[in-house]
């Protein structure tokens, strides 16, 4: 676990610690405006909790009503909010305007800082990503934590690029490429890959990420499926066709299910059969999520339903 400078400790050792922003998604559509707890790292932590994984979140939320709503939301999935994550001030927000096809355009009101932390003991998996890895001053603290931890546990990373909050493309890519060697698994969308590496085929972008030191690079491509690549294997998983309510949180559900699969994979490493199981399970989680409004990921029972005994989830990805 990551120990904050506080006497409080979580009630049980988490299997996964997620580091990153939690915020409120203000979703505007032709039907009106609603608010959902969100933020990519918080969504991943919530998705893990829904899957029955012991998960904790290190974040920065305000002491306002929105912060209280986020904490209650996480608690509802059994996710521990690590000490120091609530600070005076307002909670960040992201306003998502939905198009007719369910896609979202975002505007952000966010500041990102982390409480002082130091490694005490580590989980099986440490996950980070999104705004938290790019936005100063908190991004420097995230990088330090990865430097301290990456040799001792599995580190997963989803850049979840938000160009409106970043500097130049070159600056953002430099930050991203400084973090990749501190990780084991990098998952990004095809939009992320094309923004970070314009002109590169997705397969070549994945190869570049592997060349920087990651052991597994995953690129999700919405209705076109996903690519899972290791230095030895490239595997394409086809997409599940799904009626889309909206796409909010789909990639985060994919990430949570991918981590869930990594925890359960046993001793077979990243063999092709393992990659196929990981990809199909994560794809099903994303497909379930897009069928309902907001970042509403599946439970383990939902994820495992409709499966033949002993089989993985149907080949799919919508993320």
C-alpha positions as CSV (number, residue, x, y, z in Angstrom):
1,X,0.0,0.0,0.0
2,X,1.0,3.6,-0.2
3,X,1.2,5.1,3.2
4,X,0.1,8.8,3.7
5,X,1.4,10.8,6.6
6,X,-1.7,10.0,8.7
7,X,-2.3,7.5,11.5
8,X,-5.4,6.1,9.6
9,X,-5.0,2.9,7.6
10,X,-7.3,1.0,5.3
11,X,-9.2,-1.9,7.0
12,X,-7.6,-4.5,4.7
13,X,-4.6,-4.7,2.4
14,X,-5.8,-3.8,-1.1
15,X,-4.9,-6.0,-4.1
16,X,-4.9,-2.9,-6.3
17,X,-4.2,0.8,-5.5
18,X,-5.3,3.3,-8.1
19,X,-3.6,6.8,-8.1
20,X,-5.3,9.6,-9.9
21,X,-8.1,12.1,-10.2
22,X,-11.7,11.7,-9.0
23,X,-14.2,14.3,-10.2
24,X,-17.8,14.9,-11.1
25,X,-19.0,14.3,-14.7
26,X,-21.7,16.9,-15.5
27,X,-23.4,15.3,-18.5
28,X,-25.4,17.5,-20.8
29,X,-27.7,15.9,-23.4
30,X,-30.9,16.7,-25.2
31,X,-32.8,15.2,-22.2
32,X,-31.2,17.5,-19.6
33,X,-28.2,17.7,-17.3
34,X,-27.2,15.1,-14.7
35,X,-24.1,14.5,-12.5
36,X,-22.2,11.3,-12.1
37,X,-19.0,10.6,-10.0
38,X,-16.2,10.1,-12.5
39,X,-12.6,10.7,-13.5
40,X,-10.8,7.8,-15.2
41,X,-8.7,6.6,-12.3
42,X,-11.7,6.7,-9.9
43,X,-13.8,4.9,-12.5
44,X,-11.2,2.2,-12.7
45,X,-11.1,1.8,-8.9
46,X,-14.9,1.7,-8.9
47,X,-14.9,-0.9,-11.7
48,X,-12.5,-3.1,-9.7
49,X,-14.6,-2.8,-6.6
50,X,-17.7,-3.9,-8.6
51,X,-15.7,-6.9,-9.8
52,X,-15.0,-7.9,-6.2
53,X,-11.4,-6.8,-6.2
54,X,-10.0,-5.2,-3.0
55,X,-9.2,-1.7,-4.3
56,X,-8.1,1.6,-2.8
57,X,-7.8,5.1,-4.4
58,X,-5.3,7.8,-3.7
59,X,-6.8,11.0,-5.1
60,X,-7.6,14.7,-4.3
61,X,-11.2,15.7,-3.8
62,X,-12.7,18.7,-2.0
63,X,-14.6,18.8,1.2
64,X,-17.8,19.9,-0.6
65,X,-21.0,18.0,-1.4
66,X,-19.5,16.7,-4.7
67,X,-16.5,15.3,-2.8
68,X,-18.9,13.6,-0.3
69,X,-20.9,12.1,-3.3
70,X,-17.7,10.7,-4.8
71,X,-16.7,9.1,-1.5
72,X,-20.1,7.5,-1.0
73,X,-20.0,6.3,-4.6
74,X,-16.7,4.6,-4.1
75,X,-17.7,3.2,-0.7
76,X,-20.7,1.6,-2.4
77,X,-18.4,-0.6,-4.4
78,X,-16.1,-1.3,-1.4
79,X,-13.3,1.0,-2.6
80,X,-11.2,2.5,0.2
81,X,-10.4,6.2,-0.1
82,X,-6.8,6.5,1.2
83,X,-6.0,9.0,3.9
84,X,-5.2,12.5,2.7
85,X,-7.4,12.2,-0.4
86,X,-9.9,14.8,0.9
87,X,-8.6,18.4,1.0
88,X,-10.2,21.8,1.6
89,X,-11.8,23.4,-1.5
90,X,-14.0,22.4,-4.3
91,X,-14.1,19.1,-6.2
92,X,-13.0,19.0,-9.8
93,X,-15.6,18.6,-12.5
94,X,-15.7,17.6,-16.2
95,X,-18.7,18.7,-18.3
96,X,-19.5,16.1,-21.0
97,X,-21.7,17.2,-23.8
98,X,-23.2,14.2,-25.6
99,X,-23.7,14.0,-29.3
100,X,-26.5,12.0,-31.0
101,X,-24.3,8.9,-31.3
102,X,-23.5,8.9,-27.6
103,X,-20.0,10.2,-27.9
104,X,-18.9,12.9,-25.5
105,X,-17.0,16.2,-25.7
106,X,-15.4,17.3,-22.4
107,X,-14.6,20.6,-20.7
108,X,-12.7,20.5,-17.4
109,X,-12.5,22.5,-14.1
110,X,-9.7,20.7,-12.3
111,X,-6.6,21.2,-10.2
112,X,-4.4,18.2,-9.4
113,X,-2.3,17.8,-6.3
114,X,-1.4,14.8,-4.1
115,X,-1.0,14.5,-0.4
116,X,2.6,13.6,0.8
117,X,3.0,9.9,0.4
118,X,5.7,7.3,0.9
119,X,5.8,3.6,0.1
120,X,5.1,1.4,3.1
121,X,4.0,-1.9,1.4
122,X,2.8,-2.5,-2.1
123,X,-0.3,-4.0,-3.7
124,X,-0.3,-6.7,-6.3
125,X,-1.1,-4.0,-8.9
126,X,-0.6,-0.3,-8.9
127,X,-2.6,1.6,-11.5
128,X,-2.5,5.2,-12.7
129,X,-3.3,7.3,-15.7
130,X,-5.2,10.2,-17.3
131,X,-4.9,13.8,-16.1
132,X,-3.1,12.8,-13.0
133,X,0.0,11.8,-15.0
134,X,0.2,15.0,-17.0
135,X,-1.1,17.9,-14.9
136,X,1.3,19.7,-12.5
137,X,2.0,19.7,-9.7
138,X,0.5,16.3,-8.9
139,X,2.0,14.6,-12.0
140,X,5.5,14.8,-10.4
141,X,4.3,13.0,-7.3
142,X,2.7,10.2,-9.4
143,X,6.0,9.8,-11.3
144,X,7.9,9.6,-8.0
145,X,5.5,6.9,-6.7
146,X,6.0,4.8,-9.9
147,X,9.8,5.2,-9.6
148,X,9.6,3.9,-6.0
149,X,7.2,1.0,-6.8
150,X,7.6,-0.4,-10.3
151,X,10.1,-3.1,-9.5
152,X,8.0,-4.5,-6.7
153,X,4.5,-4.8,-8.2
154,X,2.7,-4.8,-11.5
155,X,2.1,-1.3,-12.8
156,X,-0.6,-0.5,-15.2
157,X,-1.1,2.8,-17.0
158,X,-3.8,4.3,-19.2
159,X,-2.9,7.8,-20.4
160,X,-6.5,8.6,-21.4
161,X,-5.3,11.7,-23.2
162,X,-7.3,15.0,-22.7
163,X,-5.6,17.4,-25.2
164,X,-7.6,20.4,-23.8
165,X,-5.6,20.0,-20.5
166,X,-2.2,19.3,-22.0
167,X,0.6,21.4,-23.4
168,X,1.9,20.7,-26.8
169,X,1.7,17.2,-28.3
170,X,5.5,16.9,-28.1
171,X,5.5,17.8,-24.3
172,X,2.7,15.3,-23.6
173,X,4.4,12.6,-25.5
174,X,7.7,13.2,-23.6
175,X,5.8,12.9,-20.3
176,X,4.1,9.7,-21.5
177,X,7.4,8.2,-22.7
178,X,9.1,9.0,-19.4
179,X,6.4,7.0,-17.6
180,X,6.2,3.9,-19.9
181,X,9.5,2.4,-18.7
182,X,8.1,2.5,-15.1
183,X,5.1,0.3,-16.2
184,X,4.3,-3.2,-17.1
185,X,1.0,-2.8,-19.0
186,X,-0.1,0.3,-21.0
187,X,-3.6,0.5,-22.3
188,X,-4.7,3.4,-24.6
189,X,-7.4,4.1,-27.1
190,X,-6.8,4.5,-30.8
191,X,-7.5,8.2,-30.4
192,X,-4.8,8.4,-27.7
193,X,-2.4,6.5,-30.0
194,X,-3.0,8.7,-33.0
195,X,-2.7,11.9,-31.0
196,X,0.6,10.8,-29.4
197,X,2.0,9.2,-32.5
198,X,0.5,10.9,-35.6
199,X,1.2,9.0,-38.8
200,X,2.0,5.7,-37.0
201,X,-0.1,2.6,-37.6
202,X,-1.6,1.4,-34.3
203,X,0.6,-1.7,-34.5
204,X,3.6,0.5,-34.8
205,X,2.5,2.7,-31.9
206,X,2.1,-0.5,-29.8
207,X,5.6,-1.6,-30.8
208,X,7.1,1.7,-29.8
209,X,5.5,1.4,-26.4
210,X,6.9,-2.1,-26.0
211,X,10.3,-0.8,-27.1
212,X,10.2,1.7,-24.2
213,X,9.9,-1.2,-21.7
214,X,6.2,-2.1,-21.3
215,X,5.5,-5.9,-21.3
216,X,2.0,-5.5,-22.8
217,X,0.5,-2.7,-24.9
218,X,-3.2,-2.6,-25.5
219,X,-5.0,-0.4,-28.0
220,X,-8.8,-0.2,-27.9
221,X,-10.5,0.8,-31.2
222,X,-14.2,1.1,-30.4
223,X,-16.3,-0.9,-32.8
224,X,-13.2,-2.1,-34.6
225,X,-12.1,-4.2,-31.6
226,X,-8.8,-4.1,-29.8
227,X,-5.1,-5.0,-30.2
228,X,-3.1,-6.7,-27.5
229,X,0.7,-6.8,-28.2
230,X,3.7,-8.2,-26.4
231,X,7.2,-8.5,-27.7
232,X,6.3,-12.0,-28.9
233,X,2.6,-11.7,-29.9
234,X,0.1,-9.4,-31.6
235,X,-3.5,-10.4,-31.1
236,X,-6.6,-8.7,-32.5
237,X,-9.9,-9.1,-30.7
238,X,-13.1,-8.4,-32.7
239,X,-15.8,-6.1,-31.2
240,X,-19.2,-6.9,-29.6
241,X,-22.0,-5.0,-31.3
242,X,-23.8,-3.1,-28.6
243,X,-26.7,-0.7,-28.4
244,X,-25.0,2.5,-27.0
245,X,-26.5,4.6,-24.3
246,X,-23.2,6.6,-24.1
247,X,-19.5,5.8,-24.1
248,X,-18.7,7.4,-20.7
249,X,-16.5,5.1,-18.7
250,X,-16.2,2.3,-21.3
251,X,-12.5,2.5,-21.6
252,X,-12.2,2.5,-17.8
253,X,-14.4,-0.6,-17.5
254,X,-12.1,-2.2,-20.0
255,X,-9.1,-1.2,-17.9
256,X,-10.7,-2.5,-14.7
257,X,-11.5,-5.9,-16.2
258,X,-8.0,-6.1,-17.7
259,X,-6.6,-5.7,-14.2
260,X,-9.1,-8.2,-12.9
261,X,-7.9,-10.6,-15.5
262,X,-4.2,-9.9,-14.7
263,X,-4.9,-10.8,-11.1
264,X,-6.5,-14.1,-12.0
265,X,-4.2,-15.2,-14.8
266,X,-2.1,-17.7,-12.7
267,X,1.4,-18.7,-13.8
268,X,1.0,-18.5,-17.6
269,X,2.3,-15.0,-17.9
270,X,1.2,-13.3,-21.2
271,X,1.0,-16.4,-23.4
272,X,-1.4,-16.0,-26.4
273,X,-4.2,-17.9,-24.7
274,X,-3.9,-15.6,-21.7
275,X,-4.0,-12.5,-23.9
276,X,-7.1,-13.7,-25.6
277,X,-8.8,-14.3,-22.3
278,X,-7.8,-10.9,-21.1
279,X,-8.9,-9.1,-24.2
280,X,-12.3,-10.9,-24.4
281,X,-13.1,-10.3,-20.7
282,X,-12.2,-6.7,-20.9
283,X,-14.1,-6.2,-24.1
284,X,-17.2,-7.6,-22.6
285,X,-16.9,-5.3,-19.6
286,X,-16.8,-2.3,-21.9
287,X,-19.7,-3.5,-24.0
288,X,-21.9,-3.9,-20.9
289,X,-21.0,-0.4,-19.7
290,X,-21.9,1.4,-23.0
291,X,-25.4,-0.1,-22.8
292,X,-26.3,2.0,-19.8
293,X,-25.8,5.7,-18.9
294,X,-22.7,7.0,-17.2
295,X,-19.7,5.1,-15.9
296,X,-21.7,2.1,-14.7
297,X,-19.4,-1.0,-15.0
298,X,-20.4,-4.6,-14.5
299,X,-20.3,-6.7,-11.4
300,X,-18.3,-10.0,-11.6
301,X,-21.6,-11.9,-11.9
302,X,-22.6,-9.8,-14.9
303,X,-19.2,-10.1,-16.5
304,X,-19.2,-13.9,-16.1
305,X,-22.8,-14.4,-17.1
306,X,-23.7,-16.1,-20.4
307,X,-20.4,-18.0,-20.5
308,X,-20.1,-21.7,-21.2
309,X,-18.6,-23.4,-18.2
310,X,-14.8,-23.0,-18.2
311,X,-14.8,-20.5,-21.0
312,X,-13.8,-16.9,-21.3
313,X,-16.2,-14.1,-22.2
314,X,-17.4,-13.7,-25.9
315,X,-14.8,-12.1,-28.2
316,X,-15.4,-8.4,-28.0
317,X,-14.5,-4.9,-27.3
318,X,-16.3,-1.6,-27.2
319,X,-14.1,1.0,-25.6
